[in-house]
Amino acid sequence: MNQARVRRLNDAPIDRTADYVLYWMQSARRLRSNHALDYALRCSRELGKPLVVYEGLRLDYPWASARISSFVIEGMAANATRAHTLGINYWPFVETSEASAWGLLRKVAARACLVVTDDFPCFILPEQTAKLAREPRAFFAIDNNGVIPLALLGTAPFAAAHLRRRMHNLFESAWAERSRVKPRFDEVSNARVEPPFALTDLTNVSALVGALPIDQSVLRLPNKPGGARAGAKQLELFLRNGLSIYADHRGEPAPPEELHGSGLSPYLHFGHLAIEDVLGAVLGKVEKAGGRTTPDRSNVAKRQGFYTDDPNANAFLDEALTWRDVGFVWHWTRRADTANLKRALPPWAYKTLEKHASDRRLYTYSMDAWESAATHDEIWNAAQRELLATGVIHNYMRMLWGKKVLEWSPTPETAYQTLVHLNNKYAVDGRNPNSYTGILWCFGLFDRPWAPERPVFGQVRYMSSENTAKKFKLRGYLDWVRALAR
């Protein structure tokens, strides 16, 4: 393992007399291709202590809903099944009205030689990790976020082009140090440990989630289950039917069965699927077809041709690696700046939006209207209805969706808070570094000034539903969305 992935969070000594090594699974919710799990297993071997994997879900996380909780718990159920096969100590816990999570993790950590967890730079995870690190147990956070350790990628980039060169130069060494697809469990790591609490019964996810005191109006997505197995199936589907058309069609709004996108972002967000496995599977498909799968150093910093000579695979990998890591590096170094636009945006963008903050808006809407897709604009409504019904929005439609909320909100700050709320409440891949940076792109992040200067937008890039309708054949997409509402 590259030690740049390892961050020690306190000075507490390792207690070699304690009962086990604890891996607190937070964002890499899988039992394969997992750097934190590899590190915890190494500690288990060195200390001669069993490994305990704890995966939990509390009731009080922001935007807690049946949709998000179902996806997470489906992943937990898949992990429980896999853990049983592997013979490891896997302790799942879902907080309910009857079973409180208060103090439980501290109790589990108190018996540990040391604690290992995932180093995720977004949402509530940094705060809850820091809170447990105040306990008198050695605590290590492991960067599981990308192919290249975020600590090696430097300061927050101003654009993807600024990060691409860094990533290309570091790629080969990082790929050589990737996590183990099949972690090395043994008799020591798998020695039986009795849990100090009742493990959650995960056999009936629907009943379990239905009884939770959370927002039940944001419905579970039965056709988009969570878990490592579901993530692997989606990856197989994309490789079989979507990769070969990715370069030419990824920007076209279409029903999901047409696979104009990969559909992988929810599984990557919750860690049910590792980005290293995605990269390995794509390169494996290229190699099977006789294509090049070794980096071409003559194409360092170029969008095409570095990873492979297959234009579809290379286009996908540039999105899945470079663009994805733009959001992660930005959060790794500037996470607190998501609190407001002034801190988040480049000075030119904030200045031009502030200049036009008092411009007359032709339309403004309440949160109820936004949430129920009740605007005057059929295309915006379609994007919102896709989000409501499926938990995702097609990539191009998401950009238009964000731009229109900026145009039809009384202030840029109101628009920003509206978008954060809508995305985090309904999107299965929300609450992610790329959720926030994707929204902030609508306000000028990772972009440049555009002419002509316009009302409301100033020099921030403008998008319109009319131009979108001219650019794409939307009938199939709109008909599909209408069918969702019936």
ZAVO-36278 format. One record per atom (N, C-alpha, C, O): x, y, z. Coordinates in steps of 0.05 Angstrom, whole numbers, plus 5000, padded with zeros to 4 digits. Layout:
<recs>
XYZ ...
</recs>
This chain:
<recs>
501749765000 500050005000 501750255000 503750275014 501050454984 502350704984 501650845011 499350885017 503650925026 503251035053 501951315051 500951415071 501751425027 500351685024 497351645029 495951835033 496451395028 493551345034 492951335064 490651355072 495051325080 494651275109 494951545124 496951685120 492951605140 493051845156 492351775185 490251675191 494251825203 493851765231 492352005244 493252235240 490251955258 488452165268 488852235297 487752435306 490452085311 491052155339 493652035348 494951895332 494452095373 497051995383 496651765403 498551685416 494251655405 493851435423 495451185415 495651125391 496651045434 498250805427 496550575419 494150555426 497750395403 496350145396 496349965421 498449915433 493949875428 493649705452 493849405443 491949295434 496249285447 496649015438 495248805455 495248575448 494148895478 492748705496 489748695490 488348535502 488848875473 485948885468 485048655451 486648475443 482448645445 481248395434 481448365404 481548135394 481448585389 481348555360 482148815346 482449025359 482548795320 482849035303 480149105292 478748925282 479349355293 476749445284 476949595258 478449795256 475549505238 475149665213 472349775214 470349625211 472150035216 469550175215 468950255186 470150445176 467250105173 466650135145 464650365142 462350345151 465450585128 463750815125 463050885096 460750925090 465150895079 464650975052 465450775031 464550775009 467250595038 468050365021 466550125031 467749945044 464050105025 462249905037 462349655020 460349575007 464649515021 465049275005 467249105018 468849205034 467348855011 469248665022 471348575002 472348355004 471848734982 473948684962 474948944952 473649154954 477348944940 478549184928 478149424946 477049624939 479249394971 478749594992 481349645007 482149465022 482549875003 485049935016 484849935046 486749845060 482650035057 482350035086 482149755097 483349695118 480749585083 480549305092 483349175090 484049025108 484849225069 487549115066 489249205090 490749045101 489049455097 490649565119 489849445145 491549365161 487249415150 486349295175 487248995177 487948905198 487248855154 488148575154 491148555160 492048375173 492648745149 495448745155 495948785185 497748665197 494448975197 494649025226 493848775241 495148705261 491848635232 490948385245 493148175245 493548045265 494448145222 496647945221 498948025238 500047855253 499748285238 502048375253 501548345283 503348285298 499048395292 498448395320 497448115329 497348065353 496947935311 495847675318 493147695330 492447535348 491447885320 488847925332 486647895310 487147945286 484247805318 482047785298 481348065287 481948275298 480048055264 479048295252 475948305256 474648105252 474948535263 472148595265 471448815245 472749025245 469548765227 468548965209 465849055219 463948905221 465649315226 463149435235 462049615213 463449795204 459549575205 458249745186 455549835198 453949665205 455150095200 452750195213 451250395197 452250505177 448750445205 447150655194 445450785216 443850645229 445751035220 444151175240 441651295228 441251315204 439851375246 437351495238 437651795232 436051905217 439551925244 439552225244 441352345223 442152575225 442052195202 443752315181 441952515165 439652465162 443152735155 441552925140 440352805115 441552645101 437852875110 436252775087 435752475089 435452335069 435552365114 435052085117 432352015104 430352145110 432351805088 429951735073 429851435068 431851295071 427451345060 427251065052 428950995028 430050775027 429351185010 430951134986 433851084993 435050884985 435051275008 437851255015 438351015034 440150865031 436650995055 437050785074 436750505061 438250325068 434850475043 434550215029 437050145014 438049915015 438150344999 440550284983 442850205001 444350014994 443250345023 445350275042 444950005054 446749835055 442549945063 441949695078 442049465058 442849245066 441249505034 441549285014 444449215011 445148985007 446249415011 449049365010 450049215035 451749045033 448949285058 449649145083 448848855082 450248675090 446448805071 445448525069 447248365050 447948135056 448148495028 450048355010 452648295024 453848085021 453648495040 456148455055 455848225076 457648075080 453548215089 453048005109 453247725096 454347545107 451947705072 452047445058 454947375051 455747145054 456347565040 459147515032 460947455057 462647285055 460447605078 462047565102 461647285114 463547155124 459147185112 458646915122 460146715106 461246525117 460246755080 461846575062 464746575069 466146375069 465846815075 468646855081 469346775109 471746745116 467346755127 467846685155 468946905172 470246855192 468347165164 469547385179 467547505199 465147445197 468547655218 466847785238 465748045226 467048255226 463348035217 461948265205 459648335223 457848175227 459748585233 457648675253 456048895241 456849135242 453748835229 451949055218 450049155240 449049005256 449649415239 447749535258 446249765245 447449955235 443549735244 441849955235 440250055258 438849905272 440550315264 439150435286 436150445280 435350505258 434550375300 431650385298 430550535322 432050615339 427950555323 426650685346 427250535372 427350645394 427550265370 427950095393 430950055399 431650015422 432650065379 435450005383 437050265377 437450335353 438050395397 439450645394 442350605387 443650415396 443450785370 446350775363 448050935383 450450925381 446751075402 448251245420 450251085436 449550905450 452851165434 454951035449 455850765439 457750655449 454450655419 455050385410 457850365397 459350175404 458550545380 461150525366 463350575386 465450445383 463050755405 465050785425 465550535441 467750455448 463350395447 463550135461 465049935445 466649785456 464549915419 465949725402 468849805400 470649635401 469450065397 472250155394 473850115420 476250075418 472550115443 473950095468 475349825471 477149795487 474449625456 475649355458 477649315436 478749095433 478249515420 479949485397 482849555402 483349735418 484749415390 487549485391 487949755377 489549925386 486549785355 486650035339 484150035321 482749835318 483550275311 481250305293 482250395266 483850575263 481150275245 481650345217 478950435205 476950305210 478950645189 476550725175 477150845148 479550875141 475050915133 475351035107 475751335109 474351465125 477451455094 478051745094 476551885072 477651935051 473951935077 472252055057 471852355063 471252425085 472352535043 472552815049 469952975047 470053215041 467652855051 465152995045 462952905064 463152705078 460853075064 458353025079 459053015109 460653175118 457752835124 458152825153 460452645162 461152635185 461752505143 463752315150 466252435164 467152315183 467352655154 469652765168 469152835197 470852795214 466752945203 466153025230 465752785248 466752775270 464352575238 463952345256 466452185259 466852055280 468252185239 470852055242 472552205263 473752075280 472652465261 474152625281 473152585309 474652585328 470552555312 469352515338 470252255351 471052255374 470252035336 471151785347 474151785352 475151645370 475651935336 478551945339 479352075365 481652065373 477452205379 478052325405 478152115427 479052165449 477151875421 477251655440 480151555443 481751585424 480851435466 483651345471 484351085456 485250895469 484051085430 484750855414 486250955389 485351155376 488450825382 489850905358 487950885334 486450695331 488051095317 486051125296 487351195270 488951385269 486751045249 487951075223 485751105202 483950935200 485851315186 483951355164 485451295137 487651395133 484151135120 485351045096 483851155072 481451125070 485351285054 484151405030 483451175010 485251054998 480851135007 479850934989 478451054964 477050924950 478951314960 477251474942 477851434912 475951424896 480351404905 480951384877 483351204871 484451084890 484151184846 486351024839 488951144849 490750994857 489151404850 491451544860 490851664887 488751794890 492551634907 492051764933 491652064931 493252194918 489552164943 488952454940 491152624951 491652844941 492552534971 494752694983 497052744964 498552934968 497152584942 499352624922 498452814900 500152884883 495952884899 494953034875 495053344879 494353484861 496053434902 496553714905 494153884911 492153784922 494354134904 492254334911 489754294893 489954164872 487654424902 485154404886 485554524858 486554744856 484754374837 485154474810 483054684803 480854694815 483654854784 481755044773 480154934750 478055034743 481154714739 479854574717 480954294715 483054234726 479454124700 480453854697 483153844683 484753664690 483654024665 486254024651 488554054670 490753954665 488154204692 490254244711 490953994727 493153954736 488953814730 489353574746 490253344728 491653154737 489553344702 490053124685 492953054683 493752814684 494653254680 497553204678 498653064703 500152874702 497753174727 498653054752 497852754753 499452584761 495352704746 494352424747 495752244728 496552024735 496252334704 497652164685 500452104694 501451874691 501852294706 504552244715 504752054739 506751924743 502552034755 502551864778 501151604773 501151424791 499851574751 498051344747 499451074749 498450894763 501651034735 502850764733 503650664761 503150434767 504950834777 505750744803 503450694821 503450504837 501350854819 498950814836 497450554828 496550414845 497250504802 495850264793 497350014801 496149814807 500050034803 501549804812 501049744842 501549524851 500149944857 499649914885 496649904892 495849994913 495049804873 492249794877 491549584899 493149424906 489049604909 488249424930 487849144920 487749094896 487648954938 487248674931 484348624924 482548684939 483948504900 481248434892 480148234912 477748254920 481748034920 480947844941 482747874965 484947774965 481748014986 483448055010 484247795023 482947595019 486447805037 487747565048 486647525077 487847615096 484547375080 483547295106 484847035114 485646875097 485246995140 486446745150 485246675177 483346795186 486346465189 485246375215 485446585237 483646605254 487546745236 487846965256 485647175252 484247245271 485447275228 483547495223 480647405227 478947555235 480147145222 477447045223 476646915250 474546805252 478546925269 477846805295 475346935306 474947175305 473546775317 470946865325 471047055348 472447015368 469547275345 469147475367 466147525371 464747575351 465247505395 462447545401 461847845402 463147995417 459847935387 459248225387 457948305414 456448145426 458348555423 457248645448 454448765445 453448905462 453148715422 450448815417 449048625398 450348455385 446548655395 444948485377 445348575348 444748805342 446348415331 446748485303 444048515289 442148365295 443848705271 441348755257 440648525238 442348435223 438148445239 437148235220 436548375193 434848555192 438048295173 437848425147 436348265126 436548315102 434848065135 433547885116 431148015102 430447925080 429948215114 427648345101 428148645101 427248795119 429548735080 430249025079 427849205077 427649405091 425849125061 423449285058 422049335084 421249555091 421649125100 420349145126 421949315145 420849475160 424549265145 426349415163 426249715157 425949875176 426549785132 426450075124 423750195129 423550425138 421650045123 418950145126 418250215155 416450385159 419550105174 419050155202 420750375213 420450455236 422650485198 424450685208 423050965208 421551025190 423551125229 422351395230 423951595214 425251775225 423951555188 425351725168 423351815147 421051745149 424351975128 422552075107 421851845088 423351765071 419451745092 418451525075 417351625049 416651465031 417051885045 415951995020 417951974997 417151974974 420551965004 422651924983 422951624980 424351494995 421651524960 421151234958 423651074951 425451164937 423650834962 425650634955 425550584925 423450614912 427850504913 428050454884 428350154880 430650064879 426150004877 426449714874 427949624850 429049404850 428049794829 429549714805 432449804805 433949764786 433349934827 436150014830 437049934858 437450104875 437449674863 438249584890 441149654895 442849684877 441849684921 444549734929 446049474932 444949254932 448649494936 450349264943 452449204922 452249284899 454449054930 456748994913 455848834889 456848874866 454048644893 453248474871 451648634850 452048604826 449848814860 448348984841 450249174826 449849224802 452249284840 454149454827 455749304805 456249414784 456549054811 457948894791 456248834767 457148834744 453648794771 451748744749 451548984731 451448964707 451349224744 451149474728 453649514712 453549604689 455949454724 458449484709 458549294685 459349374663 457649044689 457548854667 455748944645 456348924621 453449064653 451449164633 452649384617 452349394592 454049574630 455249794616 457449694597 457649794575 459149514606 461249414589 460149274564 461249294542 457949134568 456748984546 455349164526 455449114502 453849364536 452049514518 452649814517 451749944498 454049924536 454350214537 457050324530 457250544519 459150174535 461850274531 462350344502 463650544496 461450174484 462050204455 460850454443 461550524421 458950584456 457650824445 458251064463 457051284459 459951034483 460251244503 461251504492 460151714498 463351504476 464551754466 462551924450 462552174453 460951804434 459151954417 456452014430 455152214422 455551854449 452751884458 452451954488 450251984497 454651974503 454352014532 452852274539 451652294560 452952474521 451752724526 448752744518 447452944524 447752534505 444952544495 442952444517 443252214526 441052614525 439052514544 437452284532 436552294509 437052074547 435751834537 434851664560 435851694582 432851494556 432151304577 434551134586 436351084569 434651044611 437050904621 437650644606 439950564605 435650514594 436150264580 437850304555 439050114545 438050554546 439750614523 442650644531 444450664513 443150664557 445850664568 447650884555 449850824547 446651124555 448251354546 450151444569 451751624565 449851324592 451651364615 452251094627 451050894619 453951084646 454750824658 452750724679 452450484683 451350904693 449650824715 451150734740 449950614758 453750794742 455350694763 455650884787 456550794809 454851134784 455451324805 454351264833 455651304853 451851154835 450851084862 452650874875 453050884900 453550674860 455150454871 457950554878 459150454898 459050744863 461550864870 461251034895 463051034912 459051184896 458751364919 458651214946 460051294965 457151004947 456850854972 459050634975 459050484994 460950634956 463150444959 462350154954 463849974962 460050104942 459349834935 461049724912 461249484907 462249914898 463949854875 466350024877 466150264883 468749914872 471250054873 471950174846 471550034825 472850414845 473750534820 475950374807 476250364783 477550244824 479750064813 478549824798 479549744778 476349724808 475049494794 473849594768 473849444748 472749834767 471649944743 473949974722 473649894699 476150094730 478350124712 479349864702 479849824678 479749664720 480649404712 478849264693 479749144674 476249294697 474249164679 474349294651 474149154631 474549564650 474649694624 477149624609 477049554585 479449624623 481949554609 481949254601 483049184580 480649094617 480448814610 478848764584 479548604568 476648924581 475048904557 476648994533 476548874511 478149214536 479849314514 481949114506 482449064483 483248994527 485348794521 484248554507 485448444488 481848464515 480548234502 480048284473 480148104456 479448544466 478948614438 481548674423 481448744399 483848634436 486448674423 487448954424 489349024410 486349134440 487149404442 489449444462 490049274478 490649684461 492849754480 491649824507 489649964509 492949724528 492149784555 494349884573 494149894598 496549954561 498750084576 498750384569 498250454546 499350554589 499350844584 501250924562 503450824559 500351114546 502051234525 503051504535 501651694536 505651504542 506851744554 506851984535 507052214544 506551934509 506452164491 503852314493 503552534482 501852194506 499252324509 498652414538 496352464545 500752444554 500452554580 499152834578 499953004562 497152874595 495653124597 493653164575 492253364574 493452974557 491452994535 488952834543 489052634558 486652934533 484052794540 483852524527 482552344538 485052494504 484852244489 487552104487 489652234485 487551844487 489851684480 491751604502 493651464496 491251694527 493251624547 492851334557 494751174556 490451264566 490051004578 489950774558 490850554563 488850834534 488450634514 487950774487 487551014486 488050614466 487550734439 484650704432 483850784410 482950574449 480050554444 478750824452 478850894476 477650974433 476551234440 474251234460 474051414476 472651024459 470451014479 471450954507 470651084526 473250754509 474350694535 475950924546 475750984570 477451064529 479051284539 477351514547 477951644568 475251574532 473351784540 472051724567 471851904584 471251474570 469951404596 471951424619 471251534640 474451334615 476351334637 477151624644 477751684667 477251804624 477852074630 475652194648 476252354666 473152124643 470952214660 471052084687 470852214708 471451814688 471251664712 473651714731 473451684755 475951784719 478351824735 478852124739 478852224761 479452264717 480252544719 477952714730 478252854750 475652714717 473452894726 472452814753 471752984769 472352554759 471452474786 473452574807 472552674828 475952554801 477952634821 478152934824 479053034845 477253084804 477153374807 475453444831 476253614848 473153324833 471353374856 472553284882 472353414903 473853054882 475052944907 477353114916 477653164940 479153184898 481453354906 480453624916 481553724936 478453734903 477453994912 476453964941 476954144958 474953754947 473953714974 476153644994 476053725017 478153494985 480353425002 481753665013 482753665036 481953874997 483454115005 481654345013 482554535026 479054345004 477354585008 474554515018 472654655012 474254295032 471554195039 469854405053 467454435046 471054565071 469454765085 468354975067 466455115075 469455015044 468655225026 465955175013 464855344999 464854935016 462154875005 459955015021 457655005012 460655145043 458555265060 457155495046 454755535051 458655645030 457255875016 458755934990 461055854986 457356074972 458456124945 460956294946 462756254930 461056494963 463256674963 465956534968 467956594956 465856334986 468356184991 468855974970 471155894965 466755874957 467055644939 467855734911 469355594898 466855964902 467156034873 469756184868 470856314886 470856164843 473056344836 472056634837 469756684832 473856824843 473057104847 471457214824 469457364829 472157154799 470757274777 467757184777 466057344771 467356924784 464556824783 462856944805 460557024800 463956954829 462357074851 461857374845 459657474850 463857514835 463557794829 461357844809 459758034812 461357694787 459357744766 456557664775 454657794768 456357454791 453657384802 452657584822 450357654823 454557694838 453757894857 452858154843 450958284852 454258214821 453558454806 450658434795 449258634793 449858194789 447158154776 445158034796 442957944788 445758034822 444057904842 441358044843 439357914849 441258304838 438658444839 437158464813 435158594811 438258324792 436858324766 434058204769 433558024786 432158294753 429458194753 429457904743 430557844722 428157724758 427757454749 425057424736 423057524747 424957304713 422357264699 420557074714 418157094713 421756884728 420256684744 421756634770 424256644771 420356584791 421456484816 419456274827 417056284822 420656074841 418955854851 419555794880 421755844890 417555684893 417755594920 419155314920 419355184900 420055234944 421254964946 419254744939 419954544926 416754784946 414654594938 414454564908 414154344898 414554794894 414354784865 416854644853 416554484834 419254704864 421654564854 421354264858 421754114840 420654194882 420653904889 418553754873 419053524865 416353874867 414153734852 414353774822 412553694808 416553894813 416953934784 414654094771 413554024751 413954314785 411654474776 412454744766 411254954773 414454754748 415255004736 413855034709 412354854701 414355254695 413155304669 414655154647 413755144624 416955034654 418754924633 418654614632 419354484652 417654514610 417254224607 419854074610 419953854622 422054184599 424554034600 425754034628 426853824637 425654254642 426554254670 424854064686 425953904702 422354074683 420553894698 421253604693 421153434711 421953534668 422753264661 425153174677 425352954687 427253354678 429653284693 428953234723 429953044735 427353414734 426653374762 424953124767 425352984787 423153064748 421552814751 423352564748 422852364762 425352584731 427252364730 428652324757 428952094766 429452544769 430652524796 428752404816 429552234832 426252504817 424352404836 423852114833 423551964853 423652014808 422851744803 425151544804 424751314812 427551634795 429751444792 432151494810 433851324812 432251724823 434551784840 436951884826 439051924838 436851934800 439052044784 437952234763 435552234758 439652394751 438952554728 441152504707 443552494713 440352484682 442252464660 444252694662 443452924669 446752644656 448852834661 448353114648 448653314661 447553114623 447053364609 444653504621 444753754626 442653354627 440253474639 440753584667 439553784675 442653464681 443353564708 444553844706 444054014723 446153894685 447354154681 445154364676 445154584688 443354294657 441154484651 439454524676 438654754682 438754314690 437154324715 438354524735 436954684746 441054514739 442254694757 442254984747 441855164763 442755024722 442855294710 440155434712 439955674718 437955284708 435355404709 434555474738 433155674742 435455314758 434855394785 436255654792 435155824806 438755694782 440055954786 438556174773 438256394784 437556134749 436056344734 433456414747 432656644745 432056224760 429456274770 429256284801 427156244813 431556354813 431556384843 432156674849 433456814834 431156774872 431457064878 434357144882 434957374877 436056964891 438957034894 440556784887 439556564888 443156824880 444856584875 445056404900 445156164897 445256524924 445456354948 443056184952 443255954959 440656304947 438156144948 438255914928 437455694935 439155974904 439255764884 441155534892 440555304889 443455614904 445355414912 444255234934 444454984932 442955354954 441755194975 439455014965 439154794974 437955114946 435854954934 436954714920 435954494923 439054754904 440254524889 441454324908 441254084904 442854414929 444054224948 441754064961 442053814964 439554194968 437354054981 436153844962 435853614969 435453924938 434153744919 436053504913 435153284912 438553564908 440353354901 440853154924 440852914920 441353264948 441953094971 439452944980 439752724992 437153054976 434752914985 433952684966 433152474976 434152734941 433052534921 435052374907 434452144898 437552464903 439452324887 440852104902 441752144925 440851864891 442251644904 445251694905 446651594923 446351844886 449151914886 449652194897 451752304891 447752294913 448152554925 450052544949 451052324956 450452774962 452152784986 455052694980 456352574997 455952744957 458552654946 460152894938 459053104930 462852874938 464453104928 463553204901 463553444896 462953014883 462153094856 459353204855 458653344836 457653154875 455053284876 455453584880 454253744866 457153654900 457553934906 459054084884 458254304877 461153964874 462654104853 461054114827 461354304811 459353914822 457653924798 455654144800 455154284781 454454184824 452654404828 454154674826 453254854813 456554684838 458054934837 458955004809 459455234803 459254804792 459954864764 457855034751 458455214735 455354994759 453155164748 453455454755 452255624742 455055514775 455555784784 458255894776 458956124782 459855734761 462355824750 464855674759 467055734749 464555484778 466955334787 467955164764 466355054749 470655144761 471954994740 471155094712 471354944692 470355344710 469655454684 471055724680 472755794696 470355864659 471556124653 469356324647 467056244644 469956584646 467856784639 466956744610 468556684592 464356784606 463156754579 461857024571 460757164587 462057074545 460657304533 458357204516 458456974506 456157364513 455857634525 454957624554 453957414563 455357844568 454457854596 451357864595 450158024580 450057704612 447157674611 445957754638 447357754659 443357814638 441957854663 442157604680 442157374670 442257634706 442357424727 445057274726 446357254746 445857174702 448257014700 450757184699 452857084708 450657424689 453057574685 454757434664 453857384642 457257374672 459157234654 459256934659 460856794647 457556834676 457356544681 456056414657 454156524645 456956174649 455956034626 452856004628 451755924649 451556064606 448656054604 447755804589 449155724570 445555674598 444355454583 441355504582 440255614600 440155414560 437255444557 435955184549 437155014536 433455164556 431854934548 431454934518 431354724505 431155174506 430655194477 433055084462 432654934443 435455154470 437855054456 438154754461 439154604443 437454664484 437654374490 435754224471 436454014461 433354324467 431454194449 432454194421 431854004406 433954394413 435054404386 437454214383 437954104362 438954194405 441454034404 440953734404 442353584391 438853644418 438353364421 435453294412 433653464412 435153044403 432452944398 431352844425 432052624434 429653004437 428752944465 426152784467 425352714489 424952724444 422252594446 422352334462 420652294479 424352164457 424551914471 424951954501 423651814517 426652144508 427152204536 424652314549 423952224571 423352504537 420952634549 418652434551 417152434571 418352264531 416152054532 416751864555 414851784569 419251794558 419951614580 419351734608 418351604625 420051994611 419552124636 416552154641 415652114664 415052214620 412152234624 411051964634 409251954651 412051744623 411151484631 411851424661 410351284674 414051544671 414751504698 412651624717 412151514739 411351834708 409451984725 406751844726 405051914743 406251654708 403651524706 403451294726 401351164727 
</recs>
